[in-house]
Amino acid sequence: MKVKAVFINKPGEIETRWVDYPQKKENEVLIKVDAAGICGSDIGAFRGTNPLVTYPKSYRS
């Protein structure tokens, strides 16, 4: 099974990809996401102004 993920490959470059469905490990839970949003740190990651972000950065749903 695949899920859609958003990747910021480098500042200013964003793409969506289908990736393998994550498998949970022992003592973990898997939560279904129905909706998602962005915050200021996501915009900083896209613009390259967030010093804590390394690339590529992925966001999976």
N, CA, C and O of each residue as an XYZ file, in Angstrom:
244
protein
N       0.838     -1.170      0.000
C       0.000      0.000      0.000
C       0.890      1.244      0.000
O       1.970      1.245      0.592
N       0.435      2.284     -0.659
C       1.201      3.528     -0.759
C       0.427      4.682     -0.130
O      -0.801      4.656     -0.056
N       1.162      5.690      0.318
C       0.584      6.935      0.815
C       1.281      8.083      0.106
O       2.409      7.941     -0.367
N       0.604      9.217      0.036
C       1.188     10.383     -0.617
C       2.033     11.152      0.394
O       1.619     11.351      1.536
N       3.211     11.579     -0.029
C       4.113     12.352      0.824
C       4.568     13.596      0.076
O       4.694     13.591     -1.148
N       4.810     14.647      0.820
C       5.344     15.885      0.264
C       6.806     15.967      0.664
O       7.154     15.755      1.826
N       7.656     16.275     -0.301
C       9.087     16.413     -0.048
C       9.538     17.817     -0.428
O       9.194     18.329     -1.493
N      10.310     18.426      0.456
C      11.035     19.641      0.101
C      12.456     19.170     -0.167
O      13.203     18.870      0.764
N      12.825     19.106     -1.441
C      14.130     18.575     -1.833
C      15.267     19.528     -1.501
O      16.354     19.110     -1.101
N      14.997     20.803     -1.673
C      15.932     21.871     -1.337
C      15.091     23.132     -1.234
O      13.936     23.119     -1.658
N      15.616     24.209     -0.694
C      14.807     25.418     -0.578
C      14.174     25.803     -1.920
O      14.854     25.906     -2.940
N      12.863     26.010     -1.889
C      12.128     26.427     -3.079
C      11.699     25.303     -4.000
O      11.021     25.565     -4.993
N      12.065     24.058     -3.712
C      11.717     22.923     -4.579
C      10.886     21.913     -3.801
O      11.376     21.281     -2.865
N       9.623     21.766     -4.197
C       8.695     20.880     -3.501
C       8.077     19.907     -4.501
O       7.854     20.260     -5.659
N       7.802     18.685     -4.054
C       7.150     17.696     -4.913
C       6.358     16.721     -4.055
O       6.603     16.589     -2.856
N       5.404     16.040     -4.683
C       4.681     14.965     -4.008
C       5.098     13.642     -4.628
O       5.367     13.555     -5.826
N       5.148     12.614     -3.788
C       5.501     11.259     -4.234
C       4.632     10.260     -3.493
O       4.150     10.530     -2.393
N       4.440      9.104     -4.111
C       3.800      7.981     -3.433
C       4.909      7.145     -2.802
O       5.857      6.746     -3.478
N       4.782      6.884     -1.500
C       5.791      6.123     -0.760
C       5.124      4.936     -0.071
O       3.903      4.905      0.085
N       5.922      3.971      0.336
C       5.382      2.801      1.025
C       4.686      3.198      2.320
O       5.136      4.088      3.041
N       3.585      2.520      2.595
C       2.820      2.734      3.810
C       3.710      2.432      5.010
O       4.363      1.389      5.038
N       3.751      3.319      6.001
C       4.631      3.066      7.149
C       4.182      1.856      7.961
O       2.987      1.663      8.185
N       5.118      1.058      8.392
C       4.838     -0.109      9.232
C       5.157      0.247     10.682
O       6.244      0.734     10.990
N       4.196     -0.003     11.561
C       4.447      0.310     12.968
C       5.271     -0.794     13.614
O       5.191     -1.964     13.242
N       6.050     -0.386     14.578
C       6.878     -1.322     15.331
C       6.195     -1.619     16.663
O       5.186     -1.006     17.011
N       6.761     -2.563     17.394
C       6.223     -2.895     18.707
C       6.218     -1.647     19.586
O       7.156     -0.851     19.551
N       5.166     -1.485     20.364
C       4.990     -0.338     21.265
C       4.779      0.978     20.527
O       4.974      2.042     21.114
N       4.384      0.935     19.252
C       4.062      2.128     18.479
C       2.608      2.050     18.035
O       2.001      0.978     18.034
N       2.068      3.180     17.665
C       0.723      3.226     17.089
C       0.813      3.914     15.734
O       1.727      4.701     15.491
N      -0.131      3.618     14.861
C      -0.214      4.247     13.548
C      -1.513      5.029     13.515
O      -2.585      4.460     13.719
N      -1.429      6.326     13.260
C      -2.589      7.207     13.291
C      -2.933      7.638     11.873
O      -2.068      8.104     11.131
N      -4.200      7.480     11.501
C      -4.665      7.914     10.187
C      -4.898      9.420     10.225
O      -5.573      9.926     11.121
N      -4.340     10.129      9.256
C      -4.500     11.573      9.153
C      -5.558     11.863      8.094
O      -5.428     11.428      6.950
N      -6.602     12.594      8.471
C      -7.648     12.965      7.522
C      -7.393     14.332      6.899
O      -7.856     14.602      5.791
N      -6.671     15.187      7.590
C      -6.379     16.525      7.078
C      -5.063     16.994      7.685
O      -4.655     16.530      8.749
N      -4.416     17.907      7.003
C      -3.149     18.452      7.493
C      -3.067     19.927      7.111
O      -3.787     20.392      6.227
N      -2.209     20.632      7.766
C      -2.013     22.044      7.474
C      -0.535     22.377      7.505
O       0.310     21.495      7.659
N      -0.236     23.643      7.359
C       1.153     24.085      7.433
C       1.276     25.143      8.518
O       0.296     25.794      8.878
N       2.474     25.307      9.030
C       2.733     26.351     10.014
C       3.947     27.157      9.560
O       4.534     26.876      8.514
N       4.307     28.132     10.332
C       5.415     29.003      9.965
C       6.729     28.276      9.767
O       7.523     28.658      8.907
N       6.974     27.227     10.552
C       8.232     26.490     10.387
C       8.265     25.743      9.056
O       9.338     25.552      8.483
N       7.083     25.311      8.550
C       7.031     24.676      7.233
C       7.401     25.679      6.137
O       8.113     25.340      5.192
N       6.917     26.902      6.270
C       7.246     27.942      5.289
C       8.731     28.254      5.351
O       9.372     28.442      4.316
N       9.283     28.311      6.564
C      10.724     28.521      6.709
C      11.529     27.399      6.085
O      12.582     27.643      5.497
N      11.042     26.160      6.207
C      11.717     25.019      5.575
C      11.696     25.170      4.061
O      12.704     24.921      3.401
N      10.557     25.577      3.505
C      10.440     25.761      2.059
C      11.342     26.892      1.566
O      11.989     26.767      0.527
N      11.381     27.981      2.306
C      12.188     29.138      1.891
C      13.681     28.960      2.173
O      14.509     29.689      1.626
N      14.022     27.995      3.024
C      15.427     27.798      3.377
C      15.899     28.686      4.504
O      17.102     28.871      4.684
N      14.962     29.247      5.276
C      15.331     30.160      6.360
C      15.289     29.513      7.741
O      15.595     30.168      8.737
N      14.915     28.238      7.812
C      14.871     27.530      9.095
C      16.182     26.760      9.267
O      16.401     25.770      8.570
N      17.057     27.193     10.179
C      18.366     26.548     10.325
C      18.306     25.125     10.892
O      19.310     24.414     10.862
N      17.158     24.703     11.403
C      17.032     23.367     11.985
C      16.642     22.302     10.964
O      16.614     21.117     11.296
N      16.342     22.695      9.737
C      15.866     21.763      8.713
C      17.023     21.255      7.869
O      17.880     22.024      7.434
N      17.032     19.941      7.644
C      17.962     19.338      6.689
C      17.145     18.812      5.516
O      15.973     18.471      5.673
N      17.753     18.748      4.366
C      17.050     18.356      3.139
C      17.576     17.034      2.614
O      18.758     16.735      2.777
N      16.718     16.235      1.985
C      15.304     16.494      1.747
C      14.487     16.333      3.022
O      14.818     15.519      3.885
N      13.430     17.106      3.132
C      12.493     17.071      4.263
C      11.202     16.453      3.760
O      10.698     16.855      2.711
N      10.651     15.478      4.487
C       9.414     14.832      4.028
C       8.286     15.038      5.023
O       8.498     15.138      6.231
N       7.088     15.099      4.477
C       5.849     15.179      5.244
C       4.940     14.103      4.686
O       4.530     14.191      3.529
N       4.614     13.095      5.469
C       3.785     11.980      4.992
C       2.405     12.056      5.614
O       2.237     12.444      6.770
N       1.416     11.671      4.809
C       0.052     11.627      5.342
C      -0.390     10.197      5.534
O      -1.513      9.952      5.976
